[in-house]
Amino acid sequence: MQWVMRDLTGMIGRILFAWFEGADLDNNSKTWRLMADILNDIGICLELLSPLYPDYFLLLACIGSLAKAIVGVAGGATRAAITMHQARANNMADVSAKDGSQETAVCLMGTILGLIITPLVDGNQYLIWPLFVFFTIGHLWANYNAVSSVIMETLNRQRMSLLLTRYMIQTKSVPSPLEINKQERVLWWDWKRPHITLGYPLQKASSMMSSEQMRLLLSRHSDTQFVFFALIHDSQGQVRVVSIGPDVDWAELIT
């Protein structure tokens, strides 16, 4: 019954995670790729702990199964997103095959190393845990550097925020994808969703910026009936669309 509960927890967790976070896997593929590795190591740690605490075996097994279920969804989905990014010559199948071969080679090396180490540490908790911590830190460090080296050329919420901050507040220049990706934090979440306001009063918008900034903004949009701008430092993550004409075509604005 315990194994059934463990598997059931994993299946339910897989479905719920895909339901709630599926869309974010594309937007923050680097973050979720690293998070999958972290959760995988947490699941392995819980598996090692469960025999030591038999009274909490079911709880630890269920949490470990849940972590590995999320790994299965996040790892597979983000791998597809990153592979598509790396297939510059429209050769996604070739890149996927080579990625699989590389992973197989690493697993083979790990298996050989495990066959060598296992007889030396069998039953010795004073060696098992230090080795586990050592290899886990090495695993996460390597994956963090691998994920950080990926240069995405699309914009998610964090990269857009960095780009707007650089252009509108700092240097007034458009940074390259390499510069934005170097500033991007891989372990990053934006728990606050932006609130979009259509027809925001110009009087209220003018109080949020200097008169010089307002004049510059209006001059750039002199041929339109509306102004779009984002409040970079707004803690509520609000995006304002300001009407500057009496006959605004909202259908045109939405498109």
DRENZA-774702 format. One record per residue: residue in three letters; x, y, z of N, C-alpha, C in turn. Coordinates in Angstrom, 3 decimals. Last residue first. Layout:
{atom 'ALA',{X,Y,Z},{X,Y,Z},{X,Y,Z}},
...
END
This chain:
{atom 'THR',{-4.580,45.156,-30.979},{-3.810,44.470,-31.994},{-2.403,45.026,-32.098}},
{atom 'ILE',{-5.413,47.031,-29.093},{-5.233,45.634,-28.688},{-4.404,44.880,-29.697}},
{atom 'LEU',{-5.582,49.361,-30.631},{-4.663,49.297,-29.494},{-4.366,47.865,-29.120}},
{atom 'GLU',{-7.628,48.783,-32.405},{-6.277,48.997,-32.935},{-5.244,48.867,-31.822}},
{atom 'ALA',{-9.694,48.700,-30.564},{-9.394,47.488,-31.336},{-7.988,47.575,-31.936}},
{atom 'TRP',{-9.780,51.310,-29.692},{-9.261,50.296,-28.768},{-8.972,48.977,-29.475}},
{atom 'ASP',{-9.003,54.188,-30.996},{-9.545,52.930,-31.485},{-8.977,51.798,-30.648}},
{atom 'VAL',{-9.813,57.235,-29.555},{-8.891,56.102,-29.537},{-9.619,54.858,-30.037}},
{atom 'ASP',{-10.375,60.141,-29.698},{-10.959,59.106,-30.550},{-10.007,57.920,-30.661}},
{atom 'PRO',{-8.946,61.876,-28.075},{-10.348,61.624,-27.757},{-10.948,60.466,-28.534}},
{atom 'GLY',{-5.674,60.900,-26.898},{-6.559,61.437,-27.926},{-8.003,61.092,-27.618}},
{atom 'ILE',{-4.094,59.529,-25.244},{-3.748,60.938,-25.423},{-4.592,61.557,-26.534}},
{atom 'SER',{-4.234,56.969,-22.826},{-4.896,57.580,-23.969},{-4.498,59.047,-24.057}},
{atom 'VAL',{-1.790,54.715,-21.839},{-2.379,56.023,-21.607},{-2.984,56.551,-22.896}},
{atom 'VAL',{-1.340,51.822,-20.216},{-1.578,52.295,-21.580},{-2.386,53.569,-21.468}},
{atom 'ARG',{0.965,50.399,-17.923},{-0.042,51.421,-18.210},{-0.130,51.685,-19.712}},
{atom 'VAL',{1.470,47.734,-15.819},{1.762,48.244,-17.159},{0.631,49.185,-17.546}},
{atom 'GLN',{2.819,46.966,-12.627},{1.721,47.461,-13.433},{2.230,48.030,-14.755}},
{atom 'GLY',{4.063,45.745,-10.354},{4.240,45.219,-11.693},{3.166,45.689,-12.664}},
{atom 'GLN',{4.051,46.768,-7.864},{2.891,45.987,-8.221},{2.974,45.437,-9.638}},
{atom 'SER',{6.303,48.316,-7.710},{6.288,47.074,-6.935},{5.113,46.188,-7.283}},
{atom 'ASP',{7.841,49.778,-10.384},{6.539,49.653,-9.741},{6.460,48.305,-9.029}},
{atom 'HIS',{10.060,50.312,-11.847},{10.243,50.137,-10.405},{8.919,50.035,-9.660}},
{atom 'ILE',{9.069,50.536,-14.463},{10.109,49.559,-14.158},{10.198,49.263,-12.670}},
{atom 'LEU',{6.171,50.723,-15.916},{6.786,51.292,-14.716},{7.801,50.291,-14.187}},
{atom 'ALA',{5.958,51.112,-19.413},{6.016,50.211,-18.258},{6.706,50.917,-17.111}},
{atom 'PHE',{3.657,52.454,-21.828},{4.910,52.477,-21.087},{4.809,51.570,-19.872}},
{atom 'PHE',{2.148,53.738,-24.664},{2.376,52.530,-23.874},{3.692,52.688,-23.128}},
{atom 'VAL',{-0.310,55.991,-25.675},{1.081,55.815,-25.251},{1.149,54.557,-24.398}},
{atom 'PHE',{-2.342,56.852,-28.521},{-2.134,56.291,-27.202},{-0.640,56.137,-26.934}},
{atom 'GLN',{-2.538,57.684,-31.079},{-3.599,58.118,-30.193},{-3.419,57.583,-28.766}},
{atom 'THR',{0.458,58.900,-32.750},{-0.468,57.859,-32.305},{-1.493,58.458,-31.351}},
{atom 'ASP',{2.469,60.656,-33.311},{1.619,60.249,-34.433},{0.620,59.167,-34.050}},
{atom 'SER',{3.955,61.035,-31.026},{3.159,62.155,-31.508},{2.194,61.757,-32.629}},
{atom 'HIS',{5.590,59.512,-29.426},{4.291,58.953,-29.806},{3.372,60.051,-30.358}},
{atom 'ARG',{7.792,61.000,-28.815},{8.018,59.734,-29.518},{6.716,59.119,-30.013}},
{atom 'SER',{6.650,63.044,-27.374},{7.232,63.341,-28.680},{7.471,62.081,-29.499}},
{atom 'LEU',{5.908,61.757,-25.025},{4.852,62.215,-25.926},{5.402,62.537,-27.319}},
{atom 'LEU',{8.458,61.258,-23.936},{7.563,60.148,-24.232},{6.488,60.559,-25.235}},
{atom 'LEU',{9.447,63.816,-23.563},{10.146,62.900,-24.451},{9.235,61.758,-24.879}},
{atom 'ARG',{7.601,64.790,-21.693},{7.714,65.440,-23.001},{8.394,64.516,-24.014}},
{atom 'MET',{8.151,63.018,-19.546},{6.833,63.031,-20.161},{6.879,63.670,-21.550}},
{atom 'GLN',{10.797,63.689,-18.907},{10.502,62.344,-19.376},{9.154,62.287,-20.075}},
{atom 'GLU',{10.312,66.331,-18.071},{11.188,66.075,-19.215},{10.932,64.687,-19.795}},
{atom 'SER',{8.723,65.964,-15.840},{8.154,66.655,-16.999},{8.999,66.420,-18.252}},
{atom 'SER',{9.111,62.619,-14.480},{9.425,64.035,-14.567},{8.808,64.647,-15.824}},
{atom 'MET',{6.443,60.458,-13.415},{7.699,60.724,-14.102},{7.905,62.228,-14.165}},
{atom 'MET',{4.044,60.214,-12.219},{4.987,59.131,-11.975},{6.314,59.341,-12.688}},
{atom 'SER',{2.325,62.137,-13.019},{2.834,62.257,-11.654},{3.888,61.202,-11.344}},
{atom 'SER',{1.468,61.318,-15.497},{2.466,62.382,-15.446},{3.057,62.548,-14.053}},
{atom 'ALA',{-0.510,59.472,-14.873},{0.755,58.975,-15.417},{1.848,60.029,-15.311}},
{atom 'LYS',{-2.554,61.122,-14.058},{-1.930,60.241,-13.074},{-0.587,59.731,-13.575}},
{atom 'GLN',{-3.076,62.378,-16.533},{-2.730,63.187,-15.363},{-2.040,62.340,-14.298}},
{atom 'LEU',{-3.879,60.331,-18.219},{-2.592,60.974,-18.459},{-2.140,61.791,-17.258}},
{atom 'PRO',{-5.379,57.369,-16.980},{-5.401,58.832,-17.114},{-4.006,59.418,-17.274}},
{atom 'TYR',{-5.411,54.488,-19.058},{-4.958,55.073,-17.799},{-4.880,56.592,-17.944}},
{atom 'GLY',{-6.406,52.729,-21.018},{-7.044,54.019,-20.787},{-6.672,54.652,-19.471}},
{atom 'LEU',{-5.827,49.653,-19.408},{-6.109,50.356,-20.658},{-6.815,51.669,-20.336}},
{atom 'THR',{-3.424,48.074,-17.522},{-4.507,49.050,-17.445},{-4.645,49.764,-18.780}},
{atom 'ILE',{-2.379,44.996,-16.350},{-2.415,45.882,-17.516},{-3.637,46.772,-17.426}},
{atom 'HIS',{-0.243,43.784,-13.971},{-1.627,44.215,-14.180},{-1.633,45.257,-15.283}},
{atom 'PRO',{1.937,40.965,-13.834},{1.675,42.368,-14.146},{0.192,42.623,-14.373}},
{atom 'ARG',{2.231,38.875,-10.966},{1.837,39.003,-12.355},{1.524,40.469,-12.667}},
{atom 'LYS',{4.760,37.974,-8.854},{3.722,38.970,-9.084},{3.447,39.093,-10.580}},
{atom 'TRP',{6.880,36.238,-8.755},{5.603,35.739,-8.258},{4.464,36.707,-8.545}},
{atom 'ASP',{9.305,35.462,-10.654},{8.506,36.663,-10.472},{7.114,36.212,-10.059}},
{atom 'TRP',{12.386,33.940,-9.832},{10.943,33.818,-10.061},{10.299,35.173,-9.839}},
{atom 'TRP',{15.485,32.500,-10.489},{14.692,33.729,-10.398},{13.244,33.401,-10.668}},
{atom 'LEU',{18.312,31.404,-11.138},{17.380,31.074,-10.058},{16.565,32.317,-9.748}},
{atom 'VAL',{19.544,32.989,-13.099},{18.937,31.710,-13.460},{17.924,31.283,-12.402}},
{atom 'ARG',{19.408,36.312,-13.936},{19.557,35.389,-12.817},{18.821,34.094,-13.144}},
{atom 'GLU',{21.101,38.033,-16.501},{19.928,37.260,-16.079},{20.277,36.336,-14.914}},
{atom 'GLN',{23.389,39.140,-17.446},{22.776,39.765,-16.275},{21.622,38.938,-15.708}},
{atom 'LYS',{23.878,37.552,-19.646},{24.884,37.587,-18.585},{24.319,38.201,-17.304}},
{atom 'ASN',{21.680,38.124,-21.216},{21.769,36.804,-20.614},{22.830,36.725,-19.529}},
{atom 'ILE',{22.314,40.744,-22.023},{21.123,40.494,-21.214},{21.220,39.151,-20.509}},
{atom 'GLU',{24.634,40.299,-23.560},{24.684,41.159,-22.378},{23.504,40.903,-21.452}},
{atom 'LEU',{23.623,38.640,-25.612},{24.696,38.164,-24.743},{24.757,38.978,-23.457}},
{atom 'PRO',{21.744,40.290,-26.917},{21.288,39.109,-26.172},{22.341,38.567,-25.215}},
{atom 'SER',{22.766,43.754,-26.273},{22.740,42.535,-27.079},{22.189,41.369,-26.260}},
{atom 'PRO',{20.794,46.677,-25.432},{21.844,45.685,-25.184},{21.679,44.473,-26.086}},
{atom 'VAL',{20.326,49.804,-26.729},{19.729,48.471,-26.733},{20.825,47.434,-26.525}},
{atom 'SER',{20.688,52.685,-24.594},{21.078,51.861,-25.736},{20.453,50.484,-25.593}},
{atom 'LYS',{20.414,54.173,-22.319},{19.628,54.585,-23.485},{20.035,53.833,-24.747}},
{atom 'THR',{21.590,53.350,-19.941},{22.470,53.804,-21.019},{21.745,54.331,-22.253}},
{atom 'GLN',{19.191,53.499,-17.843},{20.643,53.510,-17.694},{21.350,54.136,-18.894}},
{atom 'ILE',{16.447,53.700,-18.558},{16.942,54.314,-17.325},{18.460,54.474,-17.331}},
{atom 'MET',{15.771,52.472,-20.966},{14.995,53.632,-20.530},{15.614,54.376,-19.352}},
{atom 'TYR',{17.637,50.350,-21.382},{17.339,51.320,-22.431},{16.715,52.600,-21.889}},
{atom 'ARG',{17.820,48.916,-18.967},{19.041,49.365,-19.643},{18.740,50.497,-20.636}},
{atom 'THR',{15.118,48.395,-18.488},{15.896,49.156,-17.513},{17.153,49.723,-18.158}},
{atom 'LEU',{14.480,46.846,-20.713},{13.835,48.149,-20.536},{14.600,49.021,-19.551}},
{atom 'LEU',{16.133,44.590,-20.228},{16.283,45.373,-21.449},{15.686,46.766,-21.285}},
{atom 'LEU',{15.162,43.641,-17.779},{16.558,44.067,-17.892},{16.768,44.955,-19.112}},
{atom 'SER',{12.532,43.018,-18.542},{12.768,44.003,-17.504},{14.200,44.531,-17.568}},
{atom 'MET',{13.037,40.993,-20.421},{12.398,42.238,-20.846},{12.623,43.350,-19.828}},
{atom 'ARG',{14.119,39.057,-18.737},{14.969,39.646,-19.769},{14.366,40.945,-20.321}},
{atom 'GLN',{11.830,38.514,-17.138},{13.061,39.023,-16.539},{13.949,39.688,-17.586}},
{atom 'ARG',{9.887,37.625,-18.997},{9.616,38.782,-18.144},{10.909,39.366,-17.563}},
{atom 'ASN',{11.712,36.893,-22.044},{10.736,36.550,-21.016},{10.581,37.780,-20.110}},
{atom 'LEU',{12.573,36.969,-25.411},{12.372,37.748,-24.198},{11.334,37.093,-23.301}},
{atom 'THR',{15.182,35.123,-27.136},{13.795,35.535,-26.946},{13.674,36.250,-25.602}},
{atom 'GLU',{17.664,34.137,-27.191},{17.428,35.324,-28.002},{15.970,35.766,-27.970}},
{atom 'MET',{19.790,32.839,-24.666},{18.462,32.882,-25.265},{18.267,34.202,-26.014}},
{atom 'ILE',{22.546,31.180,-24.295},{22.191,32.552,-24.670},{20.848,32.513,-25.401}},
{atom 'VAL',{23.842,29.256,-21.701},{22.874,29.286,-22.803},{22.443,30.728,-23.055}},
{atom 'SER',{25.328,29.377,-19.424},{26.027,29.620,-20.688},{25.087,29.663,-21.885}},
{atom 'SER',{23.688,28.597,-17.368},{24.029,30.015,-17.472},{24.703,30.347,-18.797}},
{atom 'VAL',{23.699,25.820,-17.685},{22.474,26.571,-17.971},{22.779,28.051,-18.166}},
{atom 'ALA',{26.353,25.255,-16.907},{25.867,24.865,-18.232},{24.634,25.666,-18.623}},
{atom 'ASN',{26.468,26.211,-14.296},{27.318,26.819,-15.319},{26.850,26.473,-16.726}},
{atom 'TYR',{24.587,24.456,-13.148},{24.380,25.902,-13.083},{25.214,26.603,-14.158}},
{atom 'ASN',{25.784,21.981,-13.576},{24.547,22.302,-14.280},{24.242,23.796,-14.241}},
{atom 'ALA',{28.029,22.180,-11.887},{28.205,21.953,-13.325},{26.950,22.339,-14.099}},
{atom 'TRP',{26.749,22.531,-9.396},{27.678,23.551,-9.903},{27.853,23.415,-11.411}},
{atom 'LEU',{25.336,20.129,-9.134},{24.609,21.398,-9.239},{25.494,22.513,-9.791}},
{atom 'HIS',{27.505,18.278,-9.024},{26.446,18.155,-10.031},{25.712,19.478,-10.232}},
{atom 'GLY',{28.927,19.134,-6.781},{29.558,19.129,-8.100},{28.542,19.075,-9.230}},
{atom 'ILE',{26.975,18.677,-4.819},{27.472,20.038,-5.049},{28.137,20.134,-6.425}},
{atom 'THR',{26.790,15.877,-5.096},{25.622,16.721,-5.337},{26.042,18.155,-5.614}},
{atom 'PHE',{29.310,14.962,-4.371},{28.873,14.776,-5.755},{27.647,15.636,-6.085}},
{atom 'PHE',{29.284,15.803,-1.631},{30.334,16.226,-2.558},{29.865,16.119,-4.014}},
{atom 'VAL',{27.077,14.462,-0.555},{27.108,15.926,-0.552},{28.130,16.445,-1.569}},
{atom 'PHE',{27.939,11.802,-0.945},{26.699,12.281,-1.561},{26.687,13.802,-1.645}},
{atom 'LEU',{30.225,11.728,0.641},{30.352,11.543,-0.801},{29.105,12.044,-1.536}},
{atom 'PRO',{29.060,12.137,3.196},{30.026,13.109,2.647},{30.201,12.972,1.141}},
{atom 'TRP',{27.339,9.776,3.224},{26.803,11.125,3.207},{27.813,12.177,2.753}},
{atom 'ILE',{29.131,7.538,3.150},{28.058,7.701,2.161},{27.610,9.148,2.068}},
{atom 'LEU',{30.826,7.629,5.345},{31.385,7.881,4.022},{30.306,8.166,2.982}},
{atom 'TYR',{29.263,7.135,7.486},{30.210,8.236,7.620},{30.897,8.563,6.290}},
{atom 'GLN',{27.871,4.840,6.884},{27.167,6.103,6.775},{28.108,7.311,6.849}},
{atom 'ASN',{28.640,2.082,5.333},{29.372,3.067,6.127},{28.742,4.449,5.939}},
{atom 'GLY',{27.428,0.344,3.575},{27.078,0.257,4.990},{27.772,1.270,5.877}},
{atom 'ASP',{29.979,0.667,1.293},{28.775,-0.111,1.602},{28.561,-0.214,3.115}},
{atom 'VAL',{32.171,1.910,0.308},{31.350,2.671,1.258},{30.121,1.899,1.716}},
{atom 'LEU',{33.419,0.183,-1.447},{34.240,0.854,-0.443},{33.409,1.542,0.636}},
{atom 'PRO',{31.534,-0.709,-3.285},{32.106,-1.672,-2.320},{32.903,-1.011,-1.197}},
{atom 'THR',{31.038,1.887,-4.630},{30.038,1.202,-3.796},{30.640,0.175,-2.835}},
{atom 'ILE',{33.138,2.726,-6.325},{32.982,3.332,-5.000},{32.078,2.511,-4.083}},
{atom 'ILE',{32.930,1.212,-8.672},{34.206,1.264,-7.957},{34.016,1.718,-6.513}},
{atom 'LEU',{30.363,1.601,-9.493},{30.799,0.228,-9.248},{32.119,0.183,-8.476}},
{atom 'GLY',{30.438,4.387,-9.887},{29.632,3.828,-8.811},{30.032,2.397,-8.474}},
{atom 'LEU',{32.026,4.563,-12.156},{32.520,5.138,-10.907},{31.746,4.581,-9.716}},
{atom 'ILE',{30.258,3.329,-13.946},{31.574,2.733,-13.696},{32.156,3.246,-12.386}},
{atom 'THR',{28.144,5.189,-13.832},{27.931,3.793,-13.441},{29.252,3.102,-13.116}},
{atom 'GLY',{29.350,7.505,-14.823},{28.847,7.471,-13.450},{28.627,6.058,-12.950}},
{atom 'MET',{29.861,6.711,-17.437},{30.985,7.042,-16.564},{30.552,7.013,-15.104}},
{atom 'LEU',{27.198,6.417,-18.264},{28.109,5.269,-18.294},{29.306,5.508,-17.382}},
{atom 'CYS',{26.267,9.036,-18.049},{25.677,7.983,-17.197},{26.566,6.750,-17.145}},
{atom 'VAL',{27.815,10.207,-20.076},{27.979,10.645,-18.689},{27.418,9.603,-17.731}},
{atom 'ALA',{26.802,8.841,-22.309},{28.219,8.722,-21.971},{28.476,9.127,-20.519}},
{atom 'THR',{24.144,9.683,-22.266},{24.452,8.261,-22.094},{25.906,8.057,-21.689}},
{atom 'GLU',{24.478,12.406,-22.810},{23.927,11.992,-21.523},{24.227,10.526,-21.241}},
{atom 'GLN',{25.457,12.210,-25.428},{26.282,12.819,-24.382},{25.788,12.399,-23.003}},
{atom 'SER',{23.251,11.079,-26.699},{24.524,10.342,-26.655},{25.439,10.889,-25.565}},
{atom 'GLY',{21.383,13.155,-26.424},{21.143,11.853,-25.796},{22.407,11.025,-25.681}},
{atom 'ASP',{22.657,15.072,-27.978},{22.424,15.336,-26.563},{22.172,14.036,-25.807}},
{atom 'LYS',{22.527,13.839,-30.442},{23.841,14.059,-29.837},{23.729,14.372,-28.350}},
{atom 'ALA',{19.730,13.845,-30.818},{20.477,12.582,-30.819},{21.832,12.742,-30.141}},
{atom 'SER',{19.160,16.582,-30.781},{18.573,15.699,-29.768},{19.341,14.391,-29.667}},
{atom 'VAL',{20.534,17.424,-33.080},{20.926,17.948,-31.765},{20.389,17.053,-30.655}},
{atom 'ASP',{19.074,16.001,-35.020},{20.516,15.777,-34.869},{20.992,16.234,-33.499}},
{atom 'ALA',{16.530,17.127,-34.698},{16.717,15.690,-34.492},{18.193,15.363,-34.261}},
{atom 'MET',{16.976,19.812,-35.374},{16.585,19.469,-34.012},{16.803,17.989,-33.717}},
{atom 'ASN',{18.107,21.560,-37.346},{18.517,20.159,-37.194},{18.217,19.664,-35.786}},
{atom 'ASN',{18.215,24.190,-38.197},{16.960,23.446,-38.351},{17.215,21.933,-38.264}},
{atom 'ALA',{20.566,25.177,-37.293},{20.512,24.786,-38.700},{19.255,23.972,-39.005}},
{atom 'ARG',{20.225,25.535,-34.584},{20.325,26.721,-35.433},{20.206,26.391,-36.919}},
{atom 'ALA',{19.171,24.248,-32.077},{19.094,23.722,-33.450},{19.101,24.880,-34.436}},
{atom 'GLN',{18.998,25.466,-29.636},{20.329,25.116,-30.119},{20.328,24.611,-31.556}},
{atom 'HIS',{16.254,25.742,-29.251},{17.083,26.946,-29.322},{18.447,26.639,-29.931}},
{atom 'MET',{15.521,23.083,-29.066},{15.007,23.883,-30.185},{15.823,25.157,-30.356}},
{atom 'THR',{16.799,22.478,-26.659},{17.232,21.822,-27.897},{16.756,22.591,-29.113}},
{atom 'ILE',{15.276,24.011,-24.906},{16.688,24.352,-25.095},{17.233,23.710,-26.364}},
{atom 'ALA',{12.786,22.695,-25.136},{12.898,24.126,-25.423},{14.351,24.522,-25.703}},
{atom 'ALA',{13.427,20.063,-24.360},{12.912,20.309,-25.708},{13.066,21.769,-26.088}},
{atom 'ARG',{14.190,20.561,-21.728},{15.174,19.999,-22.667},{14.716,20.245,-24.098}},
{atom 'THR',{11.818,21.386,-20.634},{12.874,22.391,-20.841},{13.974,21.859,-21.755}},
{atom 'ALA',{10.421,18.910,-20.632},{9.909,20.074,-21.365},{11.006,21.094,-21.638}},
{atom 'GLY',{12.022,17.201,-19.027},{11.709,16.863,-20.410},{11.268,18.066,-21.226}},
{atom 'GLY',{12.123,18.646,-16.568},{13.332,18.273,-17.290},{13.067,17.975,-18.756}},
{atom 'ALA',{9.404,18.916,-15.842},{10.237,20.098,-16.074},{11.484,19.765,-16.896}},
{atom 'VAL',{8.584,16.154,-15.661},{7.888,17.133,-16.504},{8.807,18.295,-16.858}},
{atom 'GLY',{10.500,14.955,-13.954},{10.157,14.356,-15.232},{9.497,15.340,-16.181}},
{atom 'VAL',{10.454,16.636,-11.728},{11.676,16.542,-12.530},{11.361,15.987,-13.913}},
{atom 'ILE',{7.976,16.023,-10.712},{8.193,17.373,-11.250},{9.437,17.392,-12.127}},
{atom 'ALA',{8.591,13.426,-9.880},{7.547,13.631,-10.882},{7.693,15.000,-11.535}},
{atom 'LYS',{10.472,13.873,-7.917},{10.914,13.231,-9.157},{9.868,13.357,-10.259}},
{atom 'ALA',{8.820,15.046,-5.957},{9.956,15.794,-6.514},{10.402,15.198,-7.844}},
{atom 'LEU',{7.065,12.909,-5.443},{6.549,14.163,-5.974},{7.663,14.983,-6.624}},
{atom 'SER',{8.834,11.056,-4.353},{8.142,10.734,-5.599},{7.582,11.994,-6.259}},
{atom 'GLY',{9.549,12.445,-2.008},{10.560,12.120,-3.013},{9.943,11.794,-4.364}},
{atom 'ILE',{7.080,12.473,-0.743},{7.707,13.743,-1.115},{8.778,13.512,-2.187}},
{atom 'CYS',{6.714,9.695,-0.401},{5.751,10.473,-1.193},{6.355,11.807,-1.647}},
{atom 'ALA',{8.874,9.010,1.252},{8.746,8.384,-0.067},{7.801,9.183,-0.963}},
{atom 'LEU',{8.327,10.496,3.539},{9.537,10.781,2.775},{9.445,10.204,1.366}},
{atom 'LEU',{5.892,9.247,4.294},{5.958,10.686,4.024},{7.161,11.024,3.160}},
{atom 'LEU',{6.694,6.568,4.667},{5.677,6.903,3.671},{5.735,8.380,3.303}},
{atom 'PHE',{8.638,6.781,6.759},{8.991,6.241,5.438},{7.992,6.681,4.375}},
{atom 'TYR',{8.665,7.542,9.334},{8.292,8.566,8.362},{8.558,8.099,6.935}},
{atom 'ASP',{9.559,5.336,10.670},{8.252,5.878,11.048},{7.750,6.921,10.049}},
{atom 'PRO',{12.140,4.918,9.662},{11.044,4.039,9.217},{9.660,4.569,9.584}},
{atom 'TYR',{14.628,6.530,8.853},{13.461,6.969,9.624},{12.241,6.156,9.199}},
{atom 'LEU',{16.428,5.361,7.199},{16.908,5.770,8.516},{15.760,6.192,9.432}},
{atom 'PRO',{15.164,4.958,4.771},{15.455,3.778,5.613},{15.896,4.144,7.029}},
{atom 'SER',{14.960,7.779,3.916},{13.780,6.987,4.284},{14.096,5.715,5.074}},
{atom 'LEU',{17.330,8.969,3.032},{16.886,9.196,4.408},{15.783,8.230,4.844}},
{atom 'LEU',{17.554,8.281,0.374},{18.600,7.836,1.289},{18.170,7.972,2.750}},
{atom 'GLU',{15.306,9.576,-0.590},{15.391,8.116,-0.705},{16.466,7.556,0.228}},
{atom 'LEU',{16.045,12.212,-0.151},{14.929,11.653,0.615},{14.910,10.131,0.542}},
{atom 'CYS',{18.097,12.426,-2.065},{18.396,12.604,-0.643},{17.296,11.999,0.227}},
{atom 'ILE',{16.643,12.154,-4.420},{17.642,11.134,-4.067},{17.982,11.207,-2.583}},
{atom 'GLY',{15.108,14.531,-4.272},{14.461,13.219,-4.285},{15.411,12.104,-3.910}},
{atom 'ILE',{17.156,16.428,-4.447},{16.333,16.362,-3.237},{15.635,15.019,-3.145}},
{atom 'ASP',{18.037,15.938,-7.043},{18.949,15.668,-5.931},{18.199,15.599,-4.597}},
{atom 'ASN',{15.727,16.791,-8.383},{16.195,15.414,-8.540},{17.131,15.031,-7.405}},
{atom 'LEU',{15.649,19.471,-7.731},{14.599,18.584,-7.208},{14.995,17.122,-7.339}},
{atom 'ILE',{17.903,20.326,-9.189},{17.847,20.489,-7.737},{16.818,19.544,-7.125}},
{atom 'ASP',{17.139,19.731,-11.815},{18.317,19.075,-11.238},{18.313,19.168,-9.716}},
{atom 'ALA',{14.955,21.453,-12.039},{14.753,20.012,-12.186},{15.931,19.235,-11.599}},
{atom 'MET',{16.192,23.916,-11.861},{15.317,23.498,-10.775},{15.038,22.007,-10.843}},
{atom 'LEU',{17.455,24.044,-14.329},{18.268,23.921,-13.124},{17.428,23.444,-11.949}},
{atom 'ARG',{15.128,24.237,-15.884},{16.115,23.190,-16.161},{16.999,22.961,-14.937}},
{atom 'TRP',{13.880,26.489,-14.905},{13.261,25.192,-14.619},{14.200,24.029,-14.948}},
{atom 'THR',{15.687,28.447,-15.894},{15.398,28.317,-14.462},{14.848,26.948,-14.129}},
{atom 'LYS',{15.523,28.036,-18.639},{16.812,27.861,-17.949},{16.605,27.671,-16.450}},
{atom 'SER',{12.834,28.602,-19.231},{13.352,27.242,-19.441},{14.676,27.014,-18.716}},
{atom 'ASN',{10.696,30.467,-18.833},{11.855,30.380,-17.935},{12.481,28.992,-18.020}},
{atom 'ASN',{8.860,30.054,-20.931},{9.332,31.402,-20.603},{10.614,31.378,-19.781}},
{atom 'ASP',{8.349,27.292,-20.913},{8.942,27.922,-22.092},{9.562,29.271,-21.735}},
{atom 'LEU',{7.259,26.985,-18.396},{8.434,26.192,-18.746},{9.121,26.723,-19.995}},
{atom 'ASP',{4.912,28.335,-18.094},{6.130,29.010,-17.630},{7.391,28.242,-18.007}},
{atom 'ALA',{2.931,26.597,-18.893},{3.234,27.753,-19.747},{4.544,28.425,-19.360}},
{atom 'GLY',{2.921,24.723,-16.711},{3.296,24.328,-18.068},{3.696,25.498,-18.950}},
{atom 'GLU',{2.112,25.094,-14.124},{3.377,25.710,-14.526},{3.784,25.379,-15.954}},
{atom 'PHE',{-0.395,23.839,-13.740},{-0.160,25.169,-13.193},{1.072,25.853,-13.783}},
{atom 'TRP',{-0.261,21.376,-15.169},{-1.427,22.252,-15.286},{-1.098,23.684,-14.870}},
{atom 'ALA',{2.098,20.184,-14.386},{1.941,20.533,-15.803},{0.779,21.503,-15.999}},
{atom 'PHE',{1.409,19.823,-11.687},{2.528,20.699,-12.055},{2.420,21.126,-13.513}},
{atom 'LEU',{-0.708,17.996,-11.839},{-0.937,19.338,-11.298},{0.173,20.303,-11.689}},
{atom 'ILE',{0.587,15.718,-12.934},{-0.549,16.349,-13.623},{-0.737,17.786,-13.152}},
{atom 'ARG',{2.559,15.170,-11.001},{2.938,15.411,-12.393},{1.828,16.158,-13.145}},
{atom 'GLY',{0.998,14.690,-8.704},{1.912,15.836,-8.755},{2.324,16.177,-10.175}},
{atom 'ILE',{-0.228,12.303,-9.460},{-1.046,13.502,-9.232},{-0.178,14.753,-9.301}},
{atom 'MET',{2.059,10.659,-9.612},{1.215,10.870,-10.788},{0.346,12.111,-10.643}},
{atom 'GLY',{3.093,10.765,-6.956},{3.887,11.204,-8.099},{3.043,11.497,-9.325}},
{atom 'THR',{0.990,9.646,-5.501},{1.420,11.023,-5.239},{2.215,11.583,-6.411}},
{atom 'LEU',{1.025,7.061,-6.553},{-0.145,7.913,-6.756},{0.201,9.383,-6.531}},
{atom 'ASP',{3.466,6.082,-5.614},{3.266,6.253,-7.052},{2.090,7.167,-7.350}},
{atom 'ARG',{2.883,6.106,-2.835},{4.019,6.848,-3.382},{3.835,7.121,-4.870}},
{atom 'MET',{0.716,4.409,-2.673},{0.561,5.809,-2.283},{1.689,6.657,-2.843}},
{atom 'VAL',{1.983,2.037,-3.475},{0.873,2.564,-4.260},{0.668,4.049,-3.963}},
{atom 'TRP',{3.791,1.676,-1.425},{4.317,1.929,-2.763},{3.223,2.483,-3.682}},
{atom 'GLN',{2.016,1.195,0.687},{2.900,2.351,0.734},{3.436,2.703,-0.652}},
{atom 'MET',{0.827,-1.206,0.000},{0.000,0.000,0.000},{0.869,1.267,0.000}},
END
